[in-house]
């Protein structure tokens, strides 16, 4: 059990780290950069990313190298908080590692499907090597689905991917693989919350994850049923379990004849009403915008160290996502206004 002093230390540390996040003016300045080198120079000299970018030659840094350094800061900040938080911190650290492993598996699979698996070598996060059970070097040598399975030997991911061995002439079920991996991840998350947390903190953690899953499912239903006109069976197979919505309501939502009927059904569901009230430019942003709004509230008002820790880590995760968007926008010479529309933070500024 944490003492009051320990709790205060964790709360103060997380809030201090949150205070060093990128501000709106930083985003404006980054959007005004004309090259990846200029982005690297600004982050190195003007922000809390200075330490992780120390020693790089910003005029020669490759986009992949810069993004890898930024991910390293995310991982190190999260790990430092997890070491302080003794109730669920260790297990949340496992969650972060597992999530990072899933991202690497999916990235390797995407490159394999694109016919460029050798490119994994240039984006391999070396800092993750000392934490992960995956042999990242083996991922860089993947040239077939069987190679991927071999690279994941002695990890739980091989068992999850085995049923998705490709059949000649049939595309790899990318969505099914992603769903299987994240279903296992969230199964572990909720098990850890039940075992290592309790009271109001457990309720807040469950709500955040469940609503996030709900909103992810809403986006998938709207995209698959109303944009691409997929059948209910295909849509159903793409949904994540563990959300707060009863299966009967999800079935009702999938049976909606049009978007307006779907919105009427959402108004009868607590997380559905929150989904409809969330401002975003693109539907796929809704889960992230919701999580950011919840976490910004929790970082100021929650009293549980585990909740505040999770809130900060989520906020930093989405800051990293926005930075990656800016770097890609600068790299491909997108107008700053167009890149700004893609930022999660942009939806918060409007709200």
ABEGO torsion letter per residue (X at the ends): XBBAAAAAAAAAAAAAAAAABBBAAAAAAAAABABAAAAAAAAAAABAAAAAABGBBAAABBAAAAAAAAAAAAAAAAAAAAAABAAAAAAAAAAAAAAAAAAAAAAAAAAAAAGBAAAAAAABBAAAAAABABBAAAAAABABAAAAAAAABGBAAAAAAAAABBBBGBBBBAAAAAAAAAAAAAAAAAAAAAAABBEAAAAAAAAAAAAAAAAAAAAAAAAAAAAAGBBAAAAAAABBBGBABBAAAAAAAAABABAAAAAAAAAABAAAAAAAABBBABAAAAAAAAAAAAAAAAAAABABAAAAAAAAAAAAAAAAAAAAAAAAAAAAGBBAAAAAAABAAAAAAAX
